[in-house]
Amino acid sequence: MTNAIVAEGLVKKYGKVTALDGMSLSVPQGSVLALLGPNGAGKTTTVRVLTTLLTPDAGRAVVAGCDVVKEARRLRSYIGLSGQYAAVDEHLTGAENLEMVGRLYHLGGKRSKARARELIERFDLVDAADRPVKGYSGGMRRRIDLAGALVADPPVLFLDEPTTGLDPRARTQLWDVISELVKGGSTLLLTTQYMEEADRLADQVMVVDHGRPIAHGTADELKDQVGGNRIELTVTDRGELATAQETLAWFAVGAMQTDPESLRVTVPVANGPEALREALGRLAGQGITVRDAGMRRPTMDDVYLTLTGHEVPGTDQTAPEKETAR
């Protein structure tokens, strides 16, 4: 399968700070790669290099068959970018914003207006099309921004934390739109702070830290890497929590997690159902009352925490950001 995005050994420094330290990745045509990582991991810097907003200090990258440095001008007609902050003119209407983008892509007035109306309908913004964007909600702004990235119908899209700050309903709506784009054959690289987003949208997930990849695979492969099964068990009495921990430690194949507030213990185990049955038997034999118990697979939150040692991140702040091109 042809790769729509290829990066090899990208290096980018800001003074003494190394934002990218040998970043390499590839994204097959028609697939989705999600970049996960803590603040300052280099996710946004990667996107800026791949979209020609930054020139790497070393390494090379090819997007849609174009070298991002040598053929930057040509490449811009093949990509769409939606940054962390909606790049819209608040004083223009939604339709006018999209028409303006079309003219910047040299689509001409008639085609720009027709394309704007197509996208207004696609993103369910018909009722707001002729209202100034300054009156839009956060979710509507994100939709009009994403629509702007699609005006020229680019084969490759870059979405830098596309749903940050949205409420759950607006986030789900935008996920549906992104899923439709991928089904239509678009290639997508996205950065995200939401583990569920990567789990739901991405064919491949790459965890990055300190400007380089530290893990790469499908969501299921990464979950298997940190331990395939977990016993999650809650006791009824705080005084029994320590004894439950000691008992469950016999079955642990990795670090246990204990939440004293909820009286819950989570234990990675090698053989799930059998370990759960034996653990419950031992706890019952010691007179410990279990309020709730079950097996679960690790979540992407577990993967992230295990691989990076960080909690789930906020926005990437590798360097001051201001998108100057779409």
LUMBALUM-987334 format. One record per residue (C-alpha): x, y, z; residue number from 0; residue in one letter. Coordinates in nm, 4 decimals. Layout:
u / v / w / i / aa
X / Y / Z / NUM / A
...
***
This chain:
u / v / w / i / aa
0.0000 / 0.0000 / 0.0000 / 0 / M
0.1292 / 0.3471 / -0.0915 / 1 / T
0.2205 / 0.5757 / 0.1971 / 2 / N
0.0586 / 0.9193 / 0.1780 / 3 / A
0.2828 / 1.0550 / 0.4571 / 4 / I
0.6428 / 0.9559 / 0.5272 / 5 / V
0.8813 / 1.1217 / 0.7735 / 6 / A
1.2371 / 1.0057 / 0.8356 / 7 / E
1.4593 / 1.1292 / 1.1167 / 8 / G
1.3031 / 1.4718 / 1.1589 / 9 / L
1.4920 / 1.7052 / 1.3930 / 10 / V
1.3717 / 2.0477 / 1.5040 / 11 / K
1.5316 / 2.2644 / 1.7699 / 12 / K
1.4218 / 2.5880 / 1.9353 / 13 / Y
1.7469 / 2.7197 / 2.0799 / 14 / G
1.8579 / 2.4635 / 2.3368 / 15 / K
1.5230 / 2.2825 / 2.3303 / 16 / V
1.4954 / 1.9826 / 2.0983 / 17 / T
1.1318 / 1.9533 / 1.9925 / 18 / A
1.1844 / 1.6712 / 1.7425 / 19 / L
1.4662 / 1.4242 / 1.7953 / 20 / D
1.4604 / 1.1823 / 1.5056 / 21 / G
1.0857 / 1.1635 / 1.4477 / 22 / M
0.9930 / 0.9003 / 1.1894 / 23 / S
0.6485 / 0.7822 / 1.0825 / 24 / L
0.4473 / 0.6613 / 0.7860 / 25 / S
0.0758 / 0.6742 / 0.7113 / 26 / V
-0.0664 / 0.4496 / 0.4375 / 27 / P
-0.3046 / 0.6129 / 0.1930 / 28 / Q
-0.6649 / 0.6068 / 0.3157 / 29 / G
-0.5763 / 0.5379 / 0.6794 / 30 / S
-0.5619 / 0.7286 / 1.0095 / 31 / V
-0.2594 / 0.7715 / 1.2365 / 32 / L
-0.3111 / 0.9261 / 1.5806 / 33 / A
-0.0192 / 1.0867 / 1.7647 / 34 / L
-0.0435 / 1.0729 / 2.1442 / 35 / L
0.1987 / 1.2299 / 2.3861 / 36 / G
0.2403 / 1.4639 / 2.6824 / 37 / P
0.2737 / 1.8405 / 2.6559 / 38 / N
0.5903 / 1.9265 / 2.4688 / 39 / G
0.6276 / 1.5785 / 2.3178 / 40 / A
0.6546 / 1.7234 / 1.9676 / 41 / G
0.3116 / 1.6403 / 1.8267 / 42 / K
0.2254 / 1.9902 / 1.7067 / 43 / T
0.5795 / 2.0500 / 1.5821 / 44 / T
0.5491 / 1.7335 / 1.3732 / 45 / T
0.2269 / 1.8602 / 1.2199 / 46 / V
0.3825 / 2.2007 / 1.1449 / 47 / R
0.6765 / 2.0417 / 0.9651 / 48 / V
0.4553 / 1.8086 / 0.7622 / 49 / L
0.2280 / 2.0990 / 0.6595 / 50 / T
0.5200 / 2.3260 / 0.5543 / 51 / T
0.4716 / 2.5737 / 0.8424 / 52 / L
0.8157 / 2.4856 / 0.9811 / 53 / L
1.1382 / 2.3757 / 0.8131 / 54 / T
1.3115 / 2.0824 / 0.9849 / 55 / P
1.6745 / 2.1175 / 1.0905 / 56 / D
1.7445 / 1.7623 / 0.9737 / 57 / A
1.5632 / 1.4658 / 0.8229 / 58 / G
1.3156 / 1.4571 / 0.5381 / 59 / R
0.9431 / 1.4160 / 0.4842 / 60 / A
0.7227 / 1.3476 / 0.1845 / 61 / V
0.3477 / 1.4148 / 0.1878 / 62 / V
0.1196 / 1.3330 / -0.1068 / 63 / A
0.4306 / 1.2680 / -0.3132 / 64 / G
0.5820 / 1.6116 / -0.2418 / 65 / C
0.8936 / 1.6905 / -0.0427 / 66 / D
0.7789 / 1.9204 / 0.2401 / 67 / V
1.0807 / 2.1516 / 0.1946 / 68 / V
1.1684 / 2.1357 / -0.1744 / 69 / K
0.8080 / 2.1254 / -0.2993 / 70 / E
0.6332 / 2.3149 / -0.0201 / 71 / A
0.4314 / 2.5427 / -0.2462 / 72 / R
0.3016 / 2.2553 / -0.4584 / 73 / R
0.2233 / 2.0459 / -0.1514 / 74 / L
-0.0090 / 2.3069 / -0.0014 / 75 / R
-0.2678 / 2.2382 / -0.2712 / 76 / S
-0.2848 / 1.8710 / -0.1631 / 77 / Y
-0.3309 / 1.9100 / 0.2122 / 78 / I
-0.5822 / 2.0467 / 0.4587 / 79 / G
-0.5026 / 2.1596 / 0.8127 / 80 / L
-0.7229 / 2.2255 / 1.1120 / 81 / S
-0.5143 / 2.3537 / 1.4019 / 82 / G
-0.5745 / 2.3608 / 1.7753 / 83 / Q
-0.7560 / 2.6915 / 1.7467 / 84 / Y
-1.0296 / 2.7581 / 1.4926 / 85 / A
-0.8763 / 2.9713 / 1.2158 / 86 / A
-1.1874 / 3.1675 / 1.1232 / 87 / V
-1.2735 / 3.5335 / 1.0754 / 88 / D
-1.5315 / 3.6152 / 1.3431 / 89 / E
-1.6733 / 3.9083 / 1.1493 / 90 / H
-1.7571 / 3.7009 / 0.8409 / 91 / L
-2.0435 / 3.4563 / 0.8190 / 92 / T
-1.9780 / 3.0831 / 0.8071 / 93 / G
-2.0429 / 3.0753 / 0.4341 / 94 / A
-1.8203 / 3.3784 / 0.3722 / 95 / E
-1.5355 / 3.2148 / 0.5640 / 96 / N
-1.5498 / 2.9097 / 0.3402 / 97 / L
-1.5819 / 3.1184 / 0.0234 / 98 / E
-1.2723 / 3.3130 / 0.1278 / 99 / M
-1.0746 / 2.9898 / 0.1688 / 100 / V
-1.1899 / 2.8781 / -0.1750 / 101 / G
-1.0636 / 3.1998 / -0.3310 / 102 / R
-0.7283 / 3.1573 / -0.1539 / 103 / L
-0.7072 / 2.8159 / -0.3205 / 104 / Y
-0.7835 / 2.9897 / -0.6552 / 105 / H
-1.1087 / 2.8000 / -0.7066 / 106 / L
-1.2772 / 3.1081 / -0.8494 / 107 / G
-1.5824 / 3.2909 / -0.7175 / 108 / G
-1.8517 / 3.0595 / -0.8537 / 109 / K
-1.6831 / 2.7360 / -0.7488 / 110 / R
-1.5877 / 2.8794 / -0.4082 / 111 / S
-1.9497 / 2.9732 / -0.3359 / 112 / K
-2.0807 / 2.6334 / -0.4504 / 113 / A
-1.8193 / 2.4470 / -0.2463 / 114 / R
-1.9007 / 2.6574 / 0.0611 / 115 / A
-2.2684 / 2.5619 / 0.0379 / 116 / R
-2.1802 / 2.1938 / -0.0083 / 117 / E
-1.9745 / 2.1960 / 0.3101 / 118 / L
-2.2283 / 2.4013 / 0.5042 / 119 / I
-2.4818 / 2.1252 / 0.4381 / 120 / E
-2.2346 / 1.8458 / 0.5090 / 121 / R
-2.1457 / 1.9920 / 0.8483 / 122 / F
-2.5081 / 2.0660 / 0.9427 / 123 / D
-2.4564 / 2.4432 / 0.9555 / 124 / L
-2.7322 / 2.5507 / 0.7158 / 125 / V
-2.9241 / 2.7475 / 0.9806 / 126 / D
-2.6067 / 2.9352 / 1.0799 / 127 / A
-2.4541 / 2.9792 / 0.7333 / 128 / A
-2.5383 / 3.3492 / 0.7044 / 129 / D
-2.4651 / 3.4458 / 1.0645 / 130 / R
-2.1319 / 3.5987 / 1.1764 / 131 / P
-1.9025 / 3.3349 / 1.3228 / 132 / V
-1.8558 / 3.5429 / 1.6409 / 133 / K
-2.1988 / 3.4154 / 1.7476 / 134 / G
-2.1119 / 3.0482 / 1.6914 / 135 / Y
-2.0703 / 2.7986 / 1.9737 / 136 / S
-1.7373 / 2.6217 / 2.0224 / 137 / G
-1.8615 / 2.3123 / 1.8433 / 138 / G
-1.9875 / 2.5151 / 1.5471 / 139 / M
-1.6541 / 2.6965 / 1.5195 / 140 / R
-1.4677 / 2.3667 / 1.5094 / 141 / R
-1.6998 / 2.2378 / 1.2380 / 142 / R
-1.6588 / 2.5482 / 1.0220 / 143 / I
-1.2810 / 2.5296 / 1.0714 / 144 / D
-1.2734 / 2.1642 / 0.9667 / 145 / L
-1.4956 / 2.2498 / 0.6713 / 146 / A
-1.2387 / 2.5121 / 0.5731 / 147 / G
-0.9689 / 2.2461 / 0.5667 / 148 / A
-1.1816 / 2.0525 / 0.3157 / 149 / L
-1.2672 / 2.3320 / 0.0725 / 150 / V
-1.0087 / 2.2183 / -0.1844 / 151 / A
-1.1009 / 1.8516 / -0.1266 / 152 / D
-0.7436 / 1.7611 / -0.0238 / 153 / P
-0.6365 / 1.3954 / -0.0228 / 154 / P
-0.4371 / 1.4391 / 0.3021 / 155 / V
-0.5683 / 1.6009 / 0.6209 / 156 / L
-0.3907 / 1.7098 / 0.9388 / 157 / F
-0.6065 / 1.7657 / 1.2464 / 158 / L
-0.4245 / 1.9031 / 1.5503 / 159 / D
-0.6398 / 1.8216 / 1.8547 / 160 / E
-0.9618 / 1.8757 / 1.6586 / 161 / P
-1.2052 / 1.8291 / 1.9471 / 162 / T
-1.0241 / 2.0028 / 2.2335 / 163 / T
-1.2640 / 2.2082 / 2.4425 / 164 / G
-1.5807 / 2.0598 / 2.2948 / 165 / L
-1.8597 / 1.9152 / 2.5053 / 166 / D
-1.9199 / 1.5382 / 2.4700 / 167 / P
-2.2107 / 1.5827 / 2.2250 / 168 / R
-2.0182 / 1.8171 / 1.9941 / 169 / A
-1.7134 / 1.5895 / 2.0143 / 170 / R
-1.9168 / 1.2864 / 1.9096 / 171 / T
-2.0687 / 1.4804 / 1.6188 / 172 / Q
-1.7251 / 1.5808 / 1.4955 / 173 / L
-1.6011 / 1.2218 / 1.5287 / 174 / W
-1.8845 / 1.1138 / 1.3002 / 175 / D
-1.7803 / 1.3723 / 1.0406 / 176 / V
-1.4150 / 1.2628 / 1.0595 / 177 / I
-1.5177 / 0.8966 / 1.0226 / 178 / S
-1.7109 / 0.9832 / 0.7065 / 179 / E
-1.4066 / 1.1582 / 0.5606 / 180 / L
-1.1910 / 0.8517 / 0.6180 / 181 / V
-1.4519 / 0.6224 / 0.4625 / 182 / K
-1.4357 / 0.8489 / 0.1588 / 183 / G
-1.0660 / 0.7700 / 0.1153 / 184 / G
-0.8964 / 1.0610 / 0.2935 / 185 / S
-0.5631 / 1.0055 / 0.4668 / 186 / T
-0.5546 / 1.1561 / 0.8135 / 187 / L
-0.2915 / 1.2356 / 1.0741 / 188 / L
-0.4362 / 1.3660 / 1.3985 / 189 / L
-0.3006 / 1.4626 / 1.7351 / 190 / T
-0.5281 / 1.4271 / 2.0327 / 191 / T
-0.5444 / 1.4513 / 2.4099 / 192 / Q
-0.8434 / 1.2149 / 2.4223 / 193 / Y
-0.7551 / 0.8482 / 2.4459 / 194 / M
-1.1058 / 0.7487 / 2.3407 / 195 / E
-1.0631 / 0.9576 / 2.0274 / 196 / E
-0.7522 / 0.7665 / 1.9223 / 197 / A
-0.9193 / 0.4359 / 2.0089 / 198 / D
-1.2244 / 0.5174 / 1.7987 / 199 / R
-1.0761 / 0.6914 / 1.4947 / 200 / L
-0.7240 / 0.5612 / 1.4361 / 201 / A
-0.6034 / 0.2601 / 1.2389 / 202 / D
-0.2613 / 0.3064 / 1.3970 / 203 / Q
-0.1563 / 0.4871 / 1.7150 / 204 / V
0.1903 / 0.6296 / 1.7780 / 205 / M
0.2899 / 0.7343 / 2.1290 / 206 / V
0.5574 / 1.0060 / 2.1240 / 207 / V
0.7678 / 1.1539 / 2.4014 / 208 / D
1.0657 / 1.3903 / 2.3954 / 209 / H
1.0349 / 1.4332 / 2.0198 / 210 / G
1.0556 / 1.0678 / 1.9194 / 211 / R
0.8238 / 0.7653 / 1.8888 / 212 / P
0.8241 / 0.5266 / 2.1851 / 213 / I
0.5470 / 0.2899 / 2.0742 / 214 / A
0.3499 / 0.2223 / 1.7583 / 215 / H
0.0708 / -0.0173 / 1.6667 / 216 / G
-0.3015 / -0.0652 / 1.6628 / 217 / T
-0.4937 / 0.0241 / 1.9772 / 218 / A
-0.5329 / -0.3468 / 2.0580 / 219 / D
-0.1621 / -0.4145 / 2.0048 / 220 / E
-0.0668 / -0.1338 / 2.2433 / 221 / L
-0.3165 / -0.2585 / 2.5011 / 222 / K
-0.1651 / -0.6070 / 2.4773 / 223 / D
0.1801 / -0.4529 / 2.5211 / 224 / Q
0.0898 / -0.3134 / 2.8636 / 225 / V
-0.0973 / -0.6254 / 2.9743 / 226 / G
-0.3988 / -0.7895 / 2.8192 / 227 / G
-0.6280 / -0.8405 / 3.1201 / 228 / N
-0.6988 / -0.6709 / 3.4499 / 229 / R
-0.8953 / -0.7687 / 3.7569 / 230 / I
-1.0843 / -0.4692 / 3.8913 / 231 / E
-1.2201 / -0.5343 / 4.2392 / 232 / L
-1.3880 / -0.3202 / 4.5070 / 233 / T
-1.4171 / -0.4168 / 4.8757 / 234 / V
-1.6867 / -0.2945 / 5.1133 / 235 / T
-1.4722 / -0.2109 / 5.4187 / 236 / D
-1.1719 / 0.0248 / 5.4215 / 237 / R
-1.0097 / -0.1933 / 5.6866 / 238 / G
-1.0015 / -0.4843 / 5.4412 / 239 / E
-0.8276 / -0.2932 / 5.1616 / 240 / L
-0.4693 / -0.3734 / 5.2699 / 241 / A
-0.5461 / -0.7444 / 5.3072 / 242 / T
-0.7126 / -0.7477 / 4.9656 / 243 / A
-0.4016 / -0.5882 / 4.8150 / 244 / Q
-0.1746 / -0.8519 / 4.9723 / 245 / E
-0.3967 / -1.1304 / 4.8432 / 246 / T
-0.4225 / -0.9924 / 4.4914 / 247 / L
-0.0469 / -0.9318 / 4.4716 / 248 / A
-0.0064 / -1.3081 / 4.4197 / 249 / W
-0.1752 / -1.2757 / 4.0814 / 250 / F
-0.0199 / -0.9500 / 3.9613 / 251 / A
0.2053 / -0.9537 / 3.6531 / 252 / V
0.2616 / -0.5801 / 3.6665 / 253 / G
0.2068 / -0.2753 / 3.8835 / 254 / A
-0.1154 / -0.2760 / 4.0852 / 255 / M
-0.3242 / 0.0377 / 4.1194 / 256 / Q
-0.5215 / 0.1186 / 4.4332 / 257 / T
-0.7818 / 0.3897 / 4.4823 / 258 / D
-0.8330 / 0.4341 / 4.8589 / 259 / P
-1.1329 / 0.6609 / 4.8068 / 260 / E
-1.3372 / 0.4099 / 4.6080 / 261 / S
-1.1749 / 0.1064 / 4.7787 / 262 / L
-1.0878 / -0.0292 / 4.4345 / 263 / R
-0.7851 / -0.2380 / 4.3392 / 264 / V
-0.6806 / -0.2973 / 3.9775 / 265 / T
-0.4436 / -0.5842 / 3.9056 / 266 / V
-0.2869 / -0.6857 / 3.5714 / 267 / P
-0.3028 / -1.0650 / 3.5378 / 268 / V
-0.1804 / -1.3269 / 3.2917 / 269 / A
-0.4901 / -1.5474 / 3.2669 / 270 / N
-0.8010 / -1.3395 / 3.3307 / 271 / G
-1.1066 / -1.5559 / 3.4149 / 272 / P
-0.9067 / -1.8232 / 3.5985 / 273 / E
-0.7195 / -1.5617 / 3.8041 / 274 / A
-1.0452 / -1.3864 / 3.8915 / 275 / L
-1.2087 / -1.7081 / 4.0150 / 276 / R
-0.9081 / -1.7997 / 4.2289 / 277 / E
-0.8718 / -1.4463 / 4.3674 / 278 / A
-1.2373 / -1.4333 / 4.4716 / 279 / L
-1.2014 / -1.7716 / 4.6387 / 280 / G
-0.8990 / -1.6603 / 4.8408 / 281 / R
-1.0657 / -1.3347 / 4.9441 / 282 / L
-1.3794 / -1.5194 / 5.0542 / 283 / A
-1.1640 / -1.7610 / 5.2542 / 284 / G
-1.0248 / -1.4649 / 5.4462 / 285 / Q
-1.3702 / -1.3252 / 5.5148 / 286 / G
-1.3279 / -1.0247 / 5.2870 / 287 / I
-1.6540 / -0.9001 / 5.1377 / 288 / T
-1.6270 / -0.7964 / 4.7751 / 289 / V
-1.8787 / -0.5373 / 4.6595 / 290 / R
-1.7948 / -0.5587 / 4.2902 / 291 / D
-1.5461 / -0.7519 / 4.0760 / 292 / A
-1.4820 / -0.8077 / 3.7084 / 293 / G
-1.2363 / -0.8383 / 3.4221 / 294 / M
-1.1500 / -0.5595 / 3.1848 / 295 / R
-0.9075 / -0.4869 / 2.9054 / 296 / R
-0.6636 / -0.1984 / 2.9536 / 297 / P
-0.7857 / 0.1332 / 2.8187 / 298 / T
-0.5828 / 0.3746 / 2.6082 / 299 / M
-0.5433 / 0.5766 / 2.9292 / 300 / D
-0.3616 / 0.2754 / 3.0785 / 301 / D
-0.1457 / 0.2479 / 2.7682 / 302 / V
-0.0559 / 0.6150 / 2.7802 / 303 / Y
0.0284 / 0.6181 / 3.1495 / 304 / L
0.2348 / 0.2991 / 3.1296 / 305 / T
0.4377 / 0.4026 / 2.8262 / 306 / L
0.5036 / 0.7672 / 2.9111 / 307 / T
0.4787 / 0.7803 / 3.2891 / 308 / G
0.2543 / 1.0869 / 3.2466 / 309 / H
-0.1120 / 1.1433 / 3.3122 / 310 / E
-0.3371 / 1.2039 / 3.0118 / 311 / V
-0.2070 / 1.5284 / 2.8535 / 312 / P
-0.3529 / 1.8673 / 2.7903 / 313 / G
-0.2640 / 2.0577 / 2.4763 / 314 / T
0.0813 / 2.0338 / 2.3223 / 315 / D
0.2864 / 2.3423 / 2.4025 / 316 / Q
0.6156 / 2.2604 / 2.2380 / 317 / T
0.6425 / 2.6165 / 2.1089 / 318 / A
0.4279 / 2.9248 / 2.0700 / 319 / P
0.1723 / 2.8464 / 1.8045 / 320 / E
-0.0054 / 3.0516 / 1.5488 / 321 / K
-0.1263 / 2.8832 / 1.2323 / 322 / E
-0.0500 / 3.0986 / 0.9282 / 323 / T
-0.1683 / 2.8628 / 0.6552 / 324 / A
-0.4472 / 2.6140 / 0.6143 / 325 / R
***
